[in-house]
Protein backbone atom coordinates (compact mmCIF):
# COMPACT_ATOMS: atom_id res chain seq x y z
CA UNK A 1 0.00 0.00 0.00
CA UNK A 2 1.17 3.49 -0.85
CA UNK A 3 1.86 6.07 1.89
CA UNK A 4 -0.48 8.60 0.29
CA UNK A 5 -3.46 6.20 0.25
CA UNK A 6 -5.86 6.27 3.15
CA UNK A 7 -8.10 3.45 4.28
CA UNK A 8 -11.65 4.48 5.05
CA UNK A 9 -14.04 2.38 7.07
CA UNK A 10 -17.44 1.57 5.53
CA UNK A 11 -19.05 3.98 8.01
CA UNK A 12 -16.74 6.78 6.83
CA UNK A 13 -17.59 6.02 3.21
CA UNK A 14 -21.34 6.05 3.91
CA UNK A 15 -21.03 9.36 5.77
CA UNK A 16 -19.02 10.85 2.90
CA UNK A 17 -21.52 9.67 0.28
CA UNK A 18 -24.45 10.91 2.38
CA UNK A 19 -22.81 14.33 2.76
CA UNK A 20 -22.35 14.65 -1.01
CA UNK A 21 -25.75 13.24 -1.99
CA UNK A 22 -28.29 15.62 -3.42
CA UNK A 23 -31.06 16.09 -0.93
CA UNK A 24 -33.52 17.71 -3.28
CA UNK A 25 -34.69 21.30 -3.25
CA UNK A 26 -34.88 22.99 0.13
CA UNK A 27 -37.62 25.46 -0.80
CA UNK A 28 -35.26 28.21 -1.93
CA UNK A 29 -35.94 31.75 -0.86
CA UNK A 30 -36.84 32.65 -4.45
CA UNK A 31 -40.08 30.66 -4.08
CA UNK A 32 -41.79 33.46 -2.20
CA UNK A 33 -45.53 34.12 -2.10
CA UNK A 34 -45.15 36.77 -4.82
CA UNK A 35 -43.16 34.36 -7.00
CA UNK A 36 -45.78 31.62 -6.60
CA UNK A 37 -48.63 34.07 -7.27
CA UNK A 38 -46.91 35.11 -10.52
CA UNK A 39 -46.36 31.45 -11.44
CA UNK A 40 -50.04 30.77 -10.81
CA UNK A 41 -51.03 33.50 -13.27
CA UNK A 42 -48.52 32.20 -15.83
CA UNK A 43 -49.79 28.63 -15.42
CA UNK A 44 -53.39 29.58 -16.16
CA UNK A 45 -52.32 31.68 -19.17
CA UNK A 46 -50.26 28.76 -20.46
CA UNK A 47 -53.17 26.33 -20.01
CA UNK A 48 -55.57 28.61 -21.86
CA UNK A 49 -53.21 29.49 -24.73
CA UNK A 50 -51.45 26.17 -25.34
CA UNK A 51 -53.18 23.74 -27.69
CA UNK A 52 -51.66 20.84 -25.73
CA UNK A 53 -50.91 21.94 -22.17
CA UNK A 54 -48.53 19.62 -20.32
CA UNK A 55 -47.25 20.53 -16.87
CA UNK A 56 -43.84 18.99 -17.52
CA UNK A 57 -43.52 21.27 -20.53
CA UNK A 58 -44.48 24.38 -18.54
CA UNK A 59 -41.97 24.05 -15.68
CA UNK A 60 -38.43 23.69 -17.21
CA UNK A 61 -38.46 26.96 -19.20
CA UNK A 62 -39.46 28.71 -15.97
CA UNK A 63 -36.39 27.40 -14.11
CA UNK A 64 -37.69 24.46 -12.08
CA UNK A 65 -38.88 20.91 -12.65
CA UNK A 66 -42.35 19.54 -12.07
CA UNK A 67 -41.01 17.59 -9.07
CA UNK A 68 -40.00 20.86 -7.39
CA UNK A 69 -43.66 21.87 -7.31
CA UNK A 70 -44.41 18.99 -4.95
CA UNK A 71 -41.16 18.88 -3.00
CA UNK A 72 -41.08 22.64 -2.33
CA UNK A 73 -44.73 22.80 -1.35
CA UNK A 74 -45.86 25.08 -4.16
CA UNK A 75 -49.32 23.65 -3.58
CA UNK A 76 -49.42 25.17 -0.08
CA UNK A 77 -49.84 28.52 -1.80
CA UNK A 78 -53.58 28.96 -2.21
CA UNK A 79 -53.41 30.79 -5.54
CA UNK A 80 -50.94 28.34 -7.08
CA UNK A 81 -52.96 25.35 -5.83
CA UNK A 82 -56.09 26.80 -7.43
CA UNK A 83 -54.22 27.50 -10.68
CA UNK A 84 -52.78 23.97 -10.69
CA UNK A 85 -56.27 22.45 -10.33
CA UNK A 86 -57.64 24.71 -13.07
CA UNK A 87 -54.67 23.71 -15.25
CA UNK A 88 -55.44 20.01 -14.71
CA UNK A 89 -59.10 20.54 -15.62
CA UNK A 90 -58.24 22.49 -18.77
CA UNK A 91 -55.61 19.94 -19.75
CA UNK A 92 -58.03 17.05 -19.23
CA UNK A 93 -60.76 18.70 -21.29
CA UNK A 94 -58.39 19.60 -24.15
CA UNK A 95 -57.06 16.03 -24.31
CA UNK A 96 -60.57 14.55 -24.25
CA UNK A 97 -61.77 16.99 -26.91
CA UNK A 98 -58.70 16.26 -29.04
CA UNK A 99 -59.44 12.53 -28.84
CA UNK A 100 -63.11 13.05 -29.72
CA UNK A 101 -62.26 15.20 -32.74
CA UNK A 102 -59.53 12.78 -33.90
CA UNK A 103 -56.72 15.28 -33.33
CA UNK A 104 -55.18 12.77 -30.91
CA UNK A 105 -55.02 9.02 -31.00
CA UNK A 106 -58.01 8.08 -28.85
CA UNK A 107 -56.32 5.05 -27.28
CA UNK A 108 -53.28 7.08 -26.28
CA UNK A 109 -55.44 9.92 -24.95
CA UNK A 110 -57.51 7.47 -22.90
CA UNK A 111 -54.38 5.83 -21.49
CA UNK A 112 -53.01 9.28 -20.66
CA UNK A 113 -56.23 10.31 -18.93
CA UNK A 114 -56.32 7.05 -16.97
CA UNK A 115 -52.82 7.73 -15.65
CA UNK A 116 -53.01 11.47 -15.16
CA UNK A 117 -56.65 12.36 -14.58
CA UNK A 118 -57.86 9.24 -12.79
CA UNK A 119 -60.19 7.99 -15.49
CA UNK A 120 -61.14 4.32 -15.08
CA UNK A 121 -62.80 1.56 -17.06
CA UNK A 122 -66.07 0.62 -15.42
CA UNK A 123 -68.27 -2.27 -16.37
CA UNK A 124 -71.92 -1.36 -16.36
CA UNK A 125 -74.34 -3.91 -14.98
CA UNK A 126 -77.81 -3.71 -16.41
CA UNK A 127 -80.93 -5.59 -15.44
CA UNK A 128 -82.08 -6.83 -12.10
CA UNK A 129 -80.84 -9.76 -10.14
CA UNK A 130 -83.63 -11.47 -8.24
CA UNK A 131 -83.34 -14.45 -5.97
CA UNK A 132 -85.37 -16.03 -3.24
CA UNK A 133 -83.49 -16.06 0.06
CA UNK A 134 -85.33 -19.17 1.26
CA UNK A 135 -84.29 -21.18 -1.81
CA UNK A 136 -80.72 -19.97 -1.33
CA UNK A 137 -80.72 -21.24 2.28
CA UNK A 138 -82.21 -24.56 1.17
CA UNK A 139 -79.50 -24.95 -1.49
CA UNK A 140 -76.78 -24.24 1.08
CA UNK A 141 -78.18 -26.87 3.48
CA UNK A 142 -78.48 -29.45 0.68
CA UNK A 143 -74.88 -28.81 -0.39
CA UNK A 144 -73.68 -29.17 3.22
CA UNK A 145 -75.50 -32.53 3.55
CA UNK A 146 -74.04 -33.79 0.28
CA UNK A 147 -70.53 -32.75 1.29
CA UNK A 148 -70.86 -34.32 4.75
CA UNK A 149 -72.11 -37.58 3.12
CA UNK A 150 -69.09 -37.62 0.82
CA UNK A 151 -66.78 -36.95 3.74
CA UNK A 152 -68.33 -39.86 5.70
CA UNK A 153 -67.77 -42.23 2.74
CA UNK A 154 -64.13 -41.16 2.41
CA UNK A 155 -63.56 -41.51 6.18
CA UNK A 156 -65.05 -45.02 6.30
CA UNK A 157 -62.80 -46.31 3.55
Secondary structure by P-SEA (a helix, b strand, c coil): ccccbbbbcaaaaaaaaaaaccccccccccccaaaaaaaaaaaaaaaacccccccccccccccccaaaaaaacccccaaaaaaaaaaaaaaaaaaaaaaaaccccaaaaaaaaaaccbbbbbbbbcbbbbbbaaaaaaaaaaaaaaaaaaaaaaaac
